[in-house]
Amino acid sequence: MYGNIGANPLSEEAIQSPNHERSHLAPYTRFDNNFSQEAFTTKKLQIIFMKKHSEELSHLKKCLQREVMVSEKPFSWSKTIHKAIKCPDRRFYFWWRIANYLYRDGVAKKLAIRINRNLRNKYGLDIKLGAVIGEGLSISHYVGIVIADCCTIGKNFYIKQNVTIGVKHNDQQGKIYIGDNVNIGANSCIIGNNLYIGDNVTVGAMSFINKHIPVNCTVYTPKSENIEIVKKPE
């Protein structure tokens, strides 16, 4: 159905072939109907994947290896694309990582914005492309998540639904720094300017965080255990 997954569609010989786009690119661009087939032309694939000595590209491959391949084996584009086709739950990570790379590396910002807009419409979350997120991103439920451009987040970041990580003011210069192995509970809000959250932190559900959080701790907003029940008039 998807052609020869084991073949390398990005080799110089394949790219130079006049039948390359029909025989190699088309199968890979069909695996998600929410994205147009023109999203990745031969020229853009050359720019994206054949670029060498790029720190952003190295980061992209590490993230795709952890989140899409889900393997300790060396990174492979063919295996990554195969997993994105075979495992629908990994497609968001594939597309967002590609868009994040295109945007941050300045390769094709307009294409990146278009991909991210489609992701927002399909999954119901808004992770800005200026955000820096280490490998091992894990999202429990996509709906309602908002992460601003100003965020720098470490490895193994686990986030649940309806979480907002953002700024106090639209024109603020400060960032939000989140360390490695951080777990954010559902319906939490992290707002600040030069806010630091350390490594190995767990944020409880329905918490409001606007202060620095040290490493190796659990933080939550205390909640009332009282539940008021008012009977409706008959």
C-alpha positions in Angstrom: 0.0 0.0 0.0 2.8 2.4 0.9 5.4 1.2 -1.5 8.8 0.0 -0.5 9.2 1.3 3.1 12.7 -0.1 3.4 14.0 1.9 0.4 15.6 5.3 1.1 13.5 8.0 -0.6 16.1 10.6 0.3 19.2 9.2 -1.4 20.8 11.4 -4.0 20.0 8.8 -6.7 16.3 8.7 -5.7 16.0 12.5 -5.6 17.5 12.9 -9.0 15.1 10.3 -10.5 12.3 11.9 -12.6 9.9 9.4 -11.0 11.0 10.2 -7.5 8.0 12.2 -6.4 5.5 9.8 -7.9 7.2 6.6 -6.6 8.6 7.7 -3.3 7.2 10.9 -2.0 3.5 10.3 -2.7 3.2 7.3 -0.4 4.7 9.1 2.5 2.7 12.3 2.2 -0.6 10.3 2.0 -0.5 8.9 5.5 -2.4 11.8 7.0 -5.4 13.2 5.1 -5.3 16.4 7.1 -2.2 17.5 5.3 -1.9 18.3 1.6 0.3 16.1 -0.5 2.1 19.2 -1.7 3.4 19.8 1.8 6.7 18.1 1.1 8.0 18.6 -2.4 11.3 17.1 -3.6 13.0 20.5 -3.2 11.8 20.9 0.4 12.8 17.3 1.3 16.3 18.1 0.0 16.5 21.2 2.2 15.1 19.5 5.3 16.7 16.1 5.3 20.0 16.4 3.3 21.2 19.4 5.4 24.4 18.6 7.3 26.0 19.8 10.5 22.9 21.4 11.9 22.3 21.4 15.6 18.6 21.8 15.0 18.6 18.8 12.7 20.4 16.7 15.2 17.8 17.6 17.8 15.0 16.7 15.4 16.4 13.2 14.8 16.8 12.6 18.6 13.2 13.6 19.2 11.9 11.5 16.3 13.9 8.5 17.5 12.4 8.7 21.0 8.8 9.7 20.1 8.1 8.2 16.7 10.6 5.3 16.3 10.4 4.5 20.0 13.6 2.5 19.7 17.2 2.5 20.9 18.4 1.6 17.4 20.2 4.2 15.3 17.9 6.8 13.8 16.4 6.0 10.4 14.2 8.1 8.2 12.5 5.1 6.6 11.7 3.5 10.0 10.5 6.8 11.4 8.1 7.4 8.5 7.0 3.7 8.7 6.1 4.1 12.3 4.2 7.4 11.6 2.2 5.5 9.0 1.6 2.4 11.2 1.0 4.1 14.5 -1.6 7.0 14.4 -0.9 7.9 18.1 2.7 9.0 17.0 1.7 11.2 14.1 1.3 14.4 16.1 4.9 14.1 17.4 6.2 13.5 13.8 4.4 16.5 12.3 5.0 18.9 15.2 8.7 18.0 15.4 9.1 18.6 11.6 7.2 21.9 11.9 9.3 23.0 14.9 12.5 22.2 13.0 11.4 24.1 9.9 10.4 27.1 12.0 13.4 27.3 14.3 16.0 26.6 11.7 14.4 29.1 9.3 14.2 26.5 6.5 10.5 27.1 5.7 8.6 29.1 8.2 5.5 29.5 6.2 5.2 25.7 5.7 5.9 25.2 9.4 3.1 27.6 10.3 0.7 25.8 8.0 1.5 22.4 9.4 1.0 23.7 13.0 -2.3 25.3 12.0 -3.5 21.9 10.8 -2.3 20.2 13.9 -4.2 22.8 16.0 -7.4 22.2 14.1 -7.1 18.4 14.2 -5.9 17.8 17.8 -7.3 20.8 19.7 -4.0 22.0 21.2 -1.6 24.9 20.5 2.1 24.4 21.0 3.8 27.4 19.5 6.7 26.7 17.1 9.1 28.9 18.9 9.1 26.6 22.0 12.1 24.4 22.7 11.1 21.0 24.0 13.7 18.2 24.6 13.3 14.6 23.4 10.8 12.3 25.1 7.7 14.6 24.9 4.6 12.7 26.0 1.1 14.0 25.9 -1.7 12.1 27.7 -4.6 13.9 26.0 -4.2 16.6 23.4 -7.2 18.8 24.0 -6.8 22.2 25.5 -3.0 22.3 25.8 -1.3 25.7 25.2 2.5 26.2 25.3 3.8 29.6 24.5 6.9 30.5 22.3 8.8 31.6 25.4 9.1 28.1 26.9 12.3 26.1 27.1 11.5 22.6 28.3 13.8 19.7 29.1 13.7 16.0 28.3 10.9 13.5 29.2 8.3 16.2 29.6 4.9 14.6 30.4 1.8 16.9 30.1 -1.9 16.2 30.4 -5.0 17.9 29.0 -6.1 21.6 29.5 -2.7 22.8 30.6 -1.6 26.4 29.8 2.1 27.4 30.0 2.4 31.0 29.0 3.4 34.6 29.6 2.1 37.3 31.9 2.2 40.0 29.2 2.4 39.7 25.4 5.5 41.9 25.2 7.5 40.3 28.0 11.1 39.4 27.3 11.5 36.7 29.9 11.1 33.0 29.4 9.7 30.0 31.2 12.3 27.3 31.9 11.2 23.8 32.8 13.8 21.1 33.6 14.0 17.4 32.8 11.5 14.7 33.9 8.7 17.1 34.7 5.1 15.9 34.9 2.3 18.5 34.6 -1.2 17.4 35.9 -4.4 18.2 34.1 -6.0 21.6 34.1 -2.9 23.3 35.5 -1.7 26.8 34.7 1.9 27.9 34.7 2.3 31.7 34.1 5.4 33.7 34.6 8.3 35.9 33.5 11.7 34.3 33.9 10.1 31.4 35.8 12.2 28.3 36.6 10.8 24.8 37.3 13.6 22.4 38.3 14.2 18.8 37.3 12.1 15.9 38.5 9.1 18.0 39.5 5.5 16.9 39.6 2.8 19.5 39.3 -0.6 18.3 40.7 -3.8 18.6 38.8 -5.6 22.0 38.8 -2.6 23.9 40.1 -1.6 27.5 39.5 2.1 28.1 39.4 3.6 31.5 39.2 6.7 31.1 41.4 10.1 29.2 41.0 9.9 25.5 41.8 13.1 23.8 43.1 14.3 20.4 41.9 12.9 17.0 43.1 9.6 18.0 44.5 5.9 17.8 44.1 3.8 21.0 44.0 0.1 21.6 44.0 -2.5 24.2 44.8 -4.5 23.3 47.9 -8.1 22.7 47.3 -11.1 22.6 49.5 -12.6 19.2 50.2 -16.0 20.6 51.0 -18.6 20.0 48.4 -21.8 22.1 48.6 -25.0 20.5 47.4 -28.0 22.7 46.8 -31.3 21.0 46.1 -33.3 22.4 43.2 -36.7 23.7 44.1 -39.5 21.3 43.3 
